[in-house]
C-alpha cells in the first residue's frame, strides 16, 4: 500500500533519514553483488544483526516499527522514472531468515512526498527481492541462478506501483505475480464486537458494563450433551486405528457409552447412533489428518480429577457437565500460520495494567503505538489460501492482554502479551508467558517462554502469547500437570468479572504426542473455568496447553474447509459459529479466508513438497 510519511506519525522523517544515510554507503558496495545472484548467500551470512539495530530494539524509547526489527537488512539506490523523475529507493527485508515481508520506500526529488509500500514475497524459500543500481526502474527478483527485472517506477503514464496501490485488491499482484502489494482493508466485526468496542472506547466505565453483561450471558452457549445408557464396542479394546491422537482417560463406568452433541458441526466417519464414545477420536469426513472428539469434565478419570488438588479448583456441577468439542490436526500433514487482524491485537498500552507500570514517555510497552507503515490485512493471502484447510481465532485483544494482579503485573510494564507475524516483531515475547510459535522450517512448538528462548527469534516465523499455561508436561512422571496459576484468577489473568466469576465459553490450544506423531488440538469449552480446561487437557495427555479467547462464539470460532472439484464446503466445530460468516448469492463466505476480519487468527495449510532454498 502506498502511504506518505506524513500520514504515519510513528514513521518519523528523522528516523527515515537516519536509516537511509547510514545504509547508503553499504548499499553501493554490495547491491551489484546481490544482483549477480550472490546476494542470497551474502544475506544468509549476516547472522548477527548490526549493533545499532540491536540497541534500537532494546532501547526503551519511542520508536518506529522498523526500529523494532533488529534483524532487518536495508539497501538504497538512486532510481529514475520513465518521465525522468529522480529519487532514492530504499528496500528493507524485515527479517531475511524468514524473507516474506519487505518495505519499499521511495523518496522523489523536488519536494515530492516520500511513499512507502508493504511488499510480500509469496515464495520465500526460493526467491529474494533486491535493488540493483544498474536497474533504476524497479526490483530485481533472484530465484536460484535466474533473475527477473520488475519495472515498478519507470512505466508511464501510471507506474505499476501506483496501479497496484490504487486497485481495490487487498493483495495486489506485481512483477508477473512474483510479488504482492499489501493494501489496507476494513476488517469485519460482529454487532457484539461493535457494541463492546464502543462501550470500552467511548463510555466512561464501559468496561465494567461489558463484564457485567458477559457475566449475565456466561451460560448462554452451554451444552451438556446426552450420555446414552446403551453401550457400543469400545474402540480401545476393539483395536484403535493407527495414527490417531491419544484418547482421553475416561472414568471406566462410561467405557463404551455414547455422548451425543446437538451442536457439533463437523461430520465425522464411524459414528454410531449419532453419538461418539467420550474421549475417542473420529476422522473428519473428507479431510484426512483431521480428527474430532467430545468430552465432558465429569466423564474424565477420577484419578485425574483428584490429582494436583492444590493447583486446580473443584469443578461445580455446571461446568462438570458442560460439553467440550475438540478437533486435532496431524502436524505431519499441516503447517500452522498466524495473522494479525486489521485492528487487533493493538500495540499500545493495555488499560488493564497498574498505573505505575505505564511509562508516560512511551506510546506503548515496546515504544510503538502503531504498526504503520506495515499493513495488517486480517485475511489469508491468496497463495496460502489455496492450501488452507482450517482457521480459528487468536488470543486476547491488547485491552486484556496484560496483567493487573500478581508477579507479572509488577514487571516488564505489566507483561503485555507478545506476537509476531512473518518474522516481524509487533510486540516482544515476554518470559513466563504461554507461547505458541512456528519456526522457519514450518515446525510448531508450544512452551512457556524464557529469556534464553530469545535466541530463537531470528528463526521464528509466527508467534502468539496468551497468558500462562493450562497444563505443562512433567518429564519425571511423564504426565500432564496443571499450570501453577490455573486456580488463581488475578495472577493468571484468566479474565472474567472482578468477583472471580470465571465460567464462560472458552477456547484453548494444546499439543499432544503419540508415538512420535504430533497433533495440534483446538478445544471449545461450552461453559468452563480454567480448572475444567486443565482437567480435560490432562485427560488427553497433552504436553502443553494454553487459553486463547473466550466469551462468545465469534471469539472461539473454528471452521474447516472441504473441497471437491469446484465445490467448497464449510464446517464449523460448533454449529452456531456459522452465524459469524457472511454469504452472497446463496454461497457462504468464510471468515478470514473470504473476507478480512478485525481479529487476529491462526490457520492451517496442507504441507507441500518442500521447496529447495536458494
N, C-alpha and C positions, 0 to 999 in steps of 0.2 A: 504494500500500500504506500502511495506517495504521501508524505507528511512534511510540512515545513517545520523547521526547528522552532519557530515562533509558536507553532501550535502545541508544542510539548514543553512545558516549563521544566520538566525533570531532565530533559535532554539539553543541557545548557550549552550555549555557544562557546563559553570559555573552555569547557571540558572538551568539546568537539575540536576546537583549535589546537589545544594542547596535544590531543591524541594524534592529529594529522601531522603536526610539526615533528613530534617525537618519532614517527614511524617512516617519514618520507625518505630519509636517507637510507634506512634499512631496505625499504621497498625498491629503490632504484638499483641497489646492488643485487637483489635477489629475484625480482619478478621475471627477468628474462630466463633464468634457470628454471623457474616454475613453468613457464610457457613451453619450454622444450621437453617437458614431460618428467623432469627430475623433481618437480615441486612436490609430488606426492610423498616421496621419500624424505625430502627435506622437512616437510611439515610434520611427518611422523617422528622425526628425530628430536624435535623440540619437546622433550618430555617434562622439563622443568619450566614453568612459566617465568617470565621476566620478574625480577624482584619488585619493580614498581607496581606491577599488576597484582601481585600477592599482597603488597602493602595497601593498595586501593581496596582490595577485597576485605581485608581485616580491619581497616580503619573504621572507627565509629564516628563517621561524619556524613553529612548529606552527600549523596552520590547519585549517579545515573545507573540505569540497569546495565549499561556496558561496563561500568567500573565494578560491578558485582560479578563479572565474568573473568576470573583470574587466568583462565586457560586460552583466552581469545588470541587470535592471530590476525594481524592487520597489514594491509598493503594499500598504497596510494599511488596513483599515476595521473598524468595530465591527459585529459580527454578533449575530444573535439567533435561537434555535431556536423552533420552534412551542410548545415547552413553557415558553418564557420564559427559558431559559438564555442568558446574555450572555457575550460574549468578543471576541477580536480575531482576525481572519483576515489572514494575510499571503501574498500571491501573488508568486512570483518567476518571471519569464520568464528562463530561464538564459542565453539568447542570442537577443535579439529579432530579429536579422538572419536567424537560422535558424528560430526560432519553433516549435519542435517540443516541447521539454520545459519543463515548469513544475513548481515545487514549491509546494505549498499547505500552510501551517502554520496550525493552529487552536489557540488558547490560550483555554480556557474559564475563567471566573472561579471563585471559591470553591475554589481549590486543585486543580482538575482538571488532569490531565496534559496537556501540550502534545502534539498529534498532527501528524504530517506525512504528506503524500500526494504521490506522484510521478505527475503527470498527463502524458499525451501528446496532442498535437494532431495528428490524422491528416490535417488539411488545412491545412498551414502556409502555403500560398500564398494562401489565400483567407479564413482566419478567425483571429481572435485571442481570447484568453481574458482577461477583465477582472474586477475587483472594482468594484462601484458602491455607494457609501454609501447611496443611496436604495433599494437592494435588498439588505437584510442577510441574506437567506436562502441566498445561493449565488453562482454565477458569472453574468456576462453574456458571451455569445458574440457577437462582432461579425463579420458577413460582408458586406462592402461597406456598403450603406446599411441593411441589415437587422440586427436584433439579436434574440437569443433569451435568455430568462431560464431559468436552470437551478437548481432548488431542490436544494441539497446538504445544508443544515443543518436546514431547517425541518420536514421531513416527520416524521410520527410513526406508530407507536412507534419505528421504526428509520430513521435518516436514509439517504439514498441513498448517502452516502459509506460508512457502516457496512455497508450491504448489499453494496456493491461490494468493500470490503476483506475482508469475511468470506466472500466467494464463493470457489469453487475455480478461478476463471478467472485466468490469468496476465495477460491483457489484459481487464479488466472494463469493459464499456461504461457510460458515464454520459451524461446530457444528450441522450437520444434518439440515442445512438451518435455524437454530435458530439465526444466526449472519451473517452479510455480511461484507466483507472487501472491502473498497472503494479503487479502483486503479485509477491512473491518466488517463485522456483521453485528446485527442486533439479535441477541440471544433470547429465545423464548422463555417465558416464565409463566407458571400457572397462576390462577387467581389467588390461591392460598399464599404463594410466594409474594405476589404483588401486595397483598394486604399486610403480611408480616413485615416486608421491607418498608412499607410506608409507615407503619407504626414505629419501627425501630429508628428510621431516619428522620421522621417529621414530627412525631408526637412525643412530648416530654413524658418520660415514664412508660413509653410504649413497649419496652422490652418486658416489663412486668405484666403488661396486658397479654402479650404474646405467650408468655409462660403460663399464665392462668388459663387461657383458652386451650392450650395444648394439654394442660393437666386435666381439664374437664373432658377433653377428647381422647384421653390416654387409651381407653379400651375400645375405641372406635373400630379398629382393624383386627380385633381379637377374633381368632378362630380356634376352637378346641378340637375340631375334627370328631371322628367317631371311631372307637375301637370295637370291632366286630367280635362277637362271642365265639364264632366258629374259628377253627384253625386251618392252616394250609401247610404243606410241606415246607419245613424250614430250609431256606437256601443254604445255610451254613452246614447243616447235616446232609443235605442232598448234594452238596458239592457246588461251590460258587464258581461261576465262570472266571477265568483268569483275567488279570489286567484291570480289575475293578478297584476302586478305593476301598480302604478298610471299612467294614461295617461298624456301627456304633455298638458299644457294650450295653446290652439291654437287660432289664430285670427278667429272670428266667420264666416268670409266670406269664410273660407276654410273648414268649417264643412262638413263632408261627401265627400269631394273631394278625389281623389286618387293620391298618389305620387308614381311614378314609378322609380325604380333603375335598371340600367343595370349591376351594379357591385355587387349586393347582392349575396353572395354565400351560404347562409343558406336557405334551403327550409322551408317554414312555412305553417301552416294549415290556411284555411279560407280566402285565398287571392282571390279577385275577379278581373278579367281582368288584371292580372299581376301587380296590384297596391295595395298599402296599405294606409289606412287613416292616414294622418300625425299625429304623436304623439301617435297613438294607439299601443297596444302590441299584437303580434300574436305568438302563440305557435310554437316553432321549431318542425318540423316533426320528430317523432321518438325519442324525447329527453324530457321527462317530466320534468317540472320545469325550462325550458329554454325558454325565450321569446325574440322576435326581434321587433325593431321599426325603423322607418325612420322619419327624420325631416329635415327642412332647417330653419336657423335662421329667415328668413323673413316670416315664417309661424307662428312664436310664437306670442302670445297675445300682442297687443300694450301696455297693462298695464305693462307687464314685461319689454318690450323693453324701456319703458320710465322711469322705476324705477332706483333709485340709479345712476343717471347720473354722479355724481362726482367720482364714483368708476369704471365705465366701459366706455371705449371709444365707440364712434359711429361706427357702422359697415358700411363698404363700400359695394357697390352693389355686389362685387365679393364674399366676404365671406358670405354676407347675403343670397346669392342664392346657396351656396355650400352645398352639401348633407352631412348629418351625419348619420352613421349607428350605431345602439345601440343594445346590447344584455344584457339581465338581467338574473340573476341566483337566484333562490329561496334559501335563506340561510338555510331554514329548511331541504332542501334536499342535499345541497352541503357544503363541507368543503374546505376552501381556504388554499393553501400552497405556499411556496416561496422557490426558489433555486438559488444559485449563478451559473453564467456561469463559464466555465473553465478559462476565463480571466477577465471578468468584472462582477460587478464593482470592481476596484482595491482598495487597502487600503493605497496607498501612498498619496503624496500631489497632489492636483489638480493644473494644470498650470494656472487655471483661477483666483486664489486668488491674492490679493495685495502682493507685495514682503515683506512688513513689517510684514505680518501675518504668514509668514513661519519661524518656529524655526529651525535654522541650526543645532541644536543639536538633532533634532528628525528626524527619517526616514519617518515619516508620522504624520498626525494630532493626531493619537491615540497611537503613539510610535512604530508602526509596519510598515514594508514595504512589508511583505509577510504573507500569511496565513499558510505557511509550519510549521509543518508537516501535517496539515489538508489538505484534498483533496476536491476540488470542481469539481464535475463531469459534470455539465451542462446537466444533464439527470435525468429524473424522475426514481426513484428506481422501480424495478420490483413489489415490494409489493404495492406501491402506484399506479403504472401504471395500475394495474388490475381494479382500481376504477376510474381512471381519465377520465373525460368527456370533458375537455377543458383546453387550455393553452394559455397564452398571455405574451407578452414581458414585462419586468420590466421598470425601470426608466433610468435616465441619466447614462452614464459612469462617472467614477470619474473625467475624464478630465473636464466636465462641471458641476459636482455635488458639487459645492461650489460657493460662492458669490464674485463678483468683485466690486459691487456697493451697496450702501445703508447701513443700520444699520447692517445687518447680515455680511457684508464684514469686519466689524471692530471688531468683537468679535469671540471668540471660534475658532481661527485660520482660519477665513473665513467661518465658519459654513458649514463644509462638511456634505453631506447627510449620515445619518446612516443606517445600515442594520444588520439584524440578521437572521440566519437560524438554525432551530432545537435547539433553546435556546442558541446558541453560538453568542457572540457579535463579529462582524467583524469590525464595525465602530460604535462608540457610537451614540445613538439617541440624536439629538440636539433640544433644546427648540425653539419653534417658527416655526417649520417646519411641513408641511403636512405629516401625517404618517398613513399608513395602517398596521394593526398588527393583529395577531391571537394569542389568549391565549391557554393555555394548554388544556382547555376544548373544543377547536375547534371553539369557538365563534370569529367572526371577528369584528373589530372596525376600524373607521377612525376618526381622530381628529388632531388638532394642538397640538403637543407635548409640555408639560410644565415640568418644573423641578420636580414638585410634582408627575408627572407620572412615575418617576424612581422607585417608589415603586412597579410598575407592572413588573419590569424587571425579577424577578425570575419566573414569570408565563408566560412570552412571549415566544411563540414557533417561530414565524416568525415576522419580521418587515421590512418595507422599507419606507424610507423617500424620497420625491422628491419635493423640492421647497416649495412653500407656497400655501394655499388653493385657489381654484377657487370659491367655494361657501361654506358658513357655514350656520348653522340654527339659526335663531333668535327666542328665546323662547317667547319673548314678542309678536311679530307679528305672530308667528307660521308660518314663511315662510323662504324660502331660500334667503340668502343675499350674494352678490358678496364679495369675499375676498378684503381686503383693498389695496392690491398691484396688483390687476388684471390689472389695466391700467398703471402700472409703470414698464417699461421694465427692467431697470437695477436692482433696488431694489428687483424685483420679480424673477430675474434670469430666465426669460422666454425663453432665447436663441433666436437666430436669428442673423441678421447682426448688425454691430456696429451702423448703421443709423436707427435702430429700425424697420427693415423690418421683421415683425413677422408672416406674413401669410404663412402657410405651412400645410402639413398634420400633424395632432396631434392626440394623443390618451389620454384618461383620464379615471379615475375610480371614481365611486360615490357610495354612499349608500342611499337607499330610504326605507321609511317605509310606509306601507299601512295597517291600522287596525291590528297592531301587527305583521304583516309579514314584513320581511326584505329582501331586494334584493341588490345584488351587481351588479352594472351596469358598463359595459365597452363600451366606445364610441370611434369611429374613425371619426374624422372630416376631410373631404377631402381637405379643404383649409380654415384654420381658424387662428385667433389670440386668445389669452386667453379670450378676451372680448366676442367673439362669443361662446366659450365653456361655459363661465359663464352663458350667456343668455339661452343656451339650458338646462343646468343643473338646472337653476332656473325654467324653464318651466316644467320640470319633477318633481319639488318639492323635489329635493334631499336634504338630511340633510347635506351632506358633499361631496365635490368633489375635486380632485387633478389631476394635469397633470402627465402623465407617460413619454412616449418618443415621438419622432417626426421625421420629415424629410423624412421618407422612409417607404415603406410597411413592410420591414423586422423589422423596429423598432416599428411598430404599429400592429404587427401580432397578430391575434387571430384565433384559429381553435377549432371546437368542433368535438367530435368523436361519431359515432353511431355504435353499434354492433348488428348484427342479426345472432345468431348462430355463425358460424365460419367466417362470413363476417364482414369486417371492413370498415366503411365509414368515410370519412374526409370532413368536410365542413368548408369553410373559411368565415369570416364575409365579407370580400371584396375578390372577385374572384382572383384578381392579387396576393394575398398573397400566392397562391398555388405555385408560382414560387420559393418560398423560400424552400419548401420541396424537399426532394430527392425522387428518385424512383429506383426500382430494379426489373427486370423481370416483368415489367408492373405493379408493385404494388407501390403505393405511401407510402413513409416512412415519418411519421410526425416529424416535428421539436420538440425537447425537449422530445418527447415520444419514438421516434425510433432511434435517434442518438444525441450525445452530441452537445451542442451549446456553443459558446464563450460568449453569453449574458445571463444575469440573467432573470428570468421569474417567473410568477405565474401559478399555475394550480389548477383546481377544481376537487374534488373527490366526488362521491356519498357517503353519510353517511351510515355507517354500524350500526348495533345494538351496543350500547355502551358496551365495554368490562369492566369487573369489575377490578378495580385497586387493586394491591396487598396490 
